[in-house]
């Protein structure tokens, strides 16, 4: 008999957990809140059928990208993280490939139900996701690629509510907040890559994380004279700033840095940024509450399934 211990077949619960891990399910609520914010930038300030279809489609795209990431990283994970679902054999590469294809196809089919321009945008997003997964390792521009995928979620969601196929360009507000989301993602990613540095390069990306708060203050007056709305906006602003600061303490403390915790917290913070957008756009209470729920749900799920 071989001295090698035979691996027991995975249990159904073990396989389910493996698939949830491949999907990085804990981060998916932030994609849903991205859609809410993007839709508000396109003029849809309440929850409707098209918004729900967009949310489902974008979550499917994100999940497909997560599966594809592990497929491309298979050889690296065999050496460095053999416990991951693919190298451990809990999920086969053929199965993961099939799931990836089905998820992309289902996402595109949902976008086709909304409009042709949204479907075209989805095709571009799918191509960017594949490009990021294929070339992010060792690529100094990978933060920009990652940011571009999130930015496209905003743009696609905003354009879904504008009538012309190639006209009705995104508004200045849409471009502004899309850029701010992109800079937040770039800052988050560069912080994760520079945690070992001791010069200023370790710190400058943190400035990108607070830019949304600066713009929010400048635009808060546009919310109107409603005192309750202004008070709620200010409380949300303070919550966003506190969360970013709190997240960074795990990275910049002199001992026992926890990069994973910082990144996980900042990913959850994407939903707080989305809530800022919703308030500035005058969204109804429901989308704002859903964005806050996405923030809480991301943190809860990260306790069981790692988001990075």
N, C-alpha and C positions, 0 to 999 in steps of 0.2 A: 504493500500500500504506500502511496506517496506520502511523504512527510508533510505535504501541503494540506492544510485544513480545507475541506470542501466548503464552499460558500453556500449557505442555505438560500433557497429561493426567496425572493422578497415577498413579504406579506402584502395584501391589498392596501393596507394603511401605509406601509412603507413605500409602495409605488405611488400612492397619492401624494405623499409628502415629497417624494422625489420630483414629481411633475410640478408641484407648487414651488419647489425650490428652483427648478429650471425656469419657471415663469416669472420668478421674482415677484410673486403675487403681492407681497407687502407694499410694493411701490405703485401698484396700479391705481389706487385712489387718486394719486396726484395727476395721473393722465386724465381721469374723469374731470377733475377740477380745472385742468388746463382747457378742456373743451368748454366748460361753463364760462370761463373768462373770455376765451376767444369768441364764443357766440355773443357775449355781451358787447364785445368790441365791434361786432357786426350788426348790432342793434337789437339782438334778441335778449332782452333783459329778464325774461321769465323762462320757465322750463316748458319745452314743447316736444312734440314727437321727433322733429328733425334733430334737436339737441340730443335726445336720448339715442337716436341712431348713430350720431357722430360719436358720442361717448363710447358706445359699444364697439364701433369700428376702430377707434383710436386705441382702445384697450387691446383689441385683437392684434393690431399692428405692433404695439409695444410688447405684447407677450410673444409674438412671433420673433421679434428682434432678440428677446432674451434667450429663447431656445437656440436661435441661430448663433448667438454669441458663444454658447457652450459648444456648439458643433465646431465652430472655427477654432476654439481654444482646447479642443480635445487632447492633442498631443501635449500641450503645456500642462493641462490639468492632470494628465497621467503621471507627470513627473512631480508636480508641486501640490496638487490637490486631488489625490486619488480617491478621496471619499465622495467627490462630486457624483451626481447620478449617472453620468455617461461613463466615465472611466471605471466606476465601481460595478457597472453592469446592471444596475437596477432598472435603468431605461436604456434601450439599445439606440444606437445612432440612427438606424433605419426608422425606428418609431419616432424619434425626435425630429427627423427630417420630414416625415409625413405630417406630423403635427404642425411644423413650421409652414409647410405649403398650404395646408388647410386653413390655418389662421390668416395668412396673407390673403388667400382667395376669398374667405368669408368677409374680411374687412373691406376688400375692394367691392364685393357684391353689395354690401350695405351702403357704401358710398355712392354706388351707381343708382341706388334708389333715391338719392337726394338730388343730384344733378351731374351733368357731364363735367363741369369745371371742378367740382369736388372730387370726382373720380380721377381726373387728371392730376389734381394735387396729391391724391392718395398714391398714385403711381410714382410721383417724384419722391414722396416720403418713403415709400418702400425701397426705392433705389438708394436713398441716403442711409437708411437703416442697414442695408446690406453693405454699403461702403464703409460705414463705421465699424460694423462687426468684423469685416474682413481686414481693415487696415488700422485699427486703433492701437494695437500693441506697438510701443516704441515710436509712435507717431506724435511729434510735438504739436501737430494741429488737431489731434483727436478731440480736445475740448471743444473746438469750433464745430467739428462734425457732430458731436453729441448735442451741442446747443442748437444746431440747425434743425435737428429732428424735433425738438420741443417747440422751437419757433414755428415750424411748419404746422404743428397742431393748432397753434393760435391762428395762423393765417388761413388754414383750411376751414376752421370753425367760423371765422369771421366772414370769409367769402361765401360760405354756405347760405348766408342770409342777405346777399346782395344779388340783384336780379340778373344783370347782364352776364353773358358767358365770358367775354374777355374784357368788358368794360367794368365800370363800377369798381375802380381800384380801391384798395384798402385806404382808410382814412389816415391822417397824420397820427391820431391817437392809437390806431392799430399798429402802425409801424413803431411808434415810440415804445409802447408796452411790450411789443414783440422783441424789440431790441433789449429792453430791460430784462425780460425773462432770459434771453440768450446770454447776457452778461452775467446774470446770476448763476446760470449753469456753468459758464466758463470759469467763474470764480470758484465755484464749488469743486470743479474738476481739477483746476490747477492747485488748489489748496491740498487736495488729496495727493497730488504728485510731488509737492515740495515740502512735505512735512519734516524732512531730514535736513533742510537747509537752515543755515544760521544767519544769512544776510537778509536784506530787505525783501528779496524775492519770495521769502516765506510769508510775507505779510501783505504785500500789495493786492493780491487777489481778494482779500477780505473786503476791500473797499468796494468791489463790484457787487457784493452782497447787499449793501445798504443803499445803493443807488435807487431802487424802487421806492424806498421810504422817502428819499429826498424829493422825487417827482410827485409822490403821493401828497406830500405837504403842500407843494406848489399848486396842486389841482384840487385839493380838498374843498376850496371855496366854491367849486363848481357843483358840489353836491346840492347846494341850495340852502335856504334859510331854516330848514328843518333841524331844530336843535337836537332831537333824538338821533338823527342821521349823523350829524357832526360829532356828537358824543361817541356814538358807536364807531365812527371812522377813526377818531383819536385813540379809542381803546384798542382797536385792531392794529393801528400803527405801533402803539407801545408794545403790544403782544409780538408783532413781527420783529421789532428791534430787539426785544428781550430774547426772543428765541434764537435769533442769529448770534447774539452775543453769548448766550448760554452754550450754544453748539460749539462755538470756537474755543471755549475754555478747555474742552477735552483735547484740543489739538495743541494749543499754545502754552499749556502749563509746562513747567520745567521738567517734571517727572511723570512717568507713566502716561505718556500720550496715548490717546485712543482714537486713531484716525477713522476706524470703521464707525465708531459712535458719532463722530463729527459728521461724516458723510451721510450716514443714515438720518441724523437729525435735520441736516440741511435739505435732504431730499424731501422730507416731510414738510419742511418750510416752504416748498414750492406751492403747496396748497394755501398757505397764508398769503403768499404773493398774489395768487389768483383771487383771493378774497379782497385784497386791496383793489385790484382791477375792477371787480364787480361793484364795489362801493363807489369808486370814481365814475363808473358808467351808469350809476343809478339803478342797478339791478334790484329786483324785489328781494324780500327777505329770504325766500326759499333757496335760491342759488347761493347766497352768501352763507347760509346755514349749512348747505351741502358741502361747500368748500371747507368750512371749519370741521365738518364731520369727516371729510376726506383726510384732513390733517391728523385728527385723532385716530382714525382707523389705520392709517399708515404706521403710526407709532405703535399701535396695539399689535398689528400683524408682524412688525419687525421683531417683536419679542419671540416669535415662533419661527419665522422664515426670514433669513438674512436678506437685506435688500441690495447687498453689494457682493 
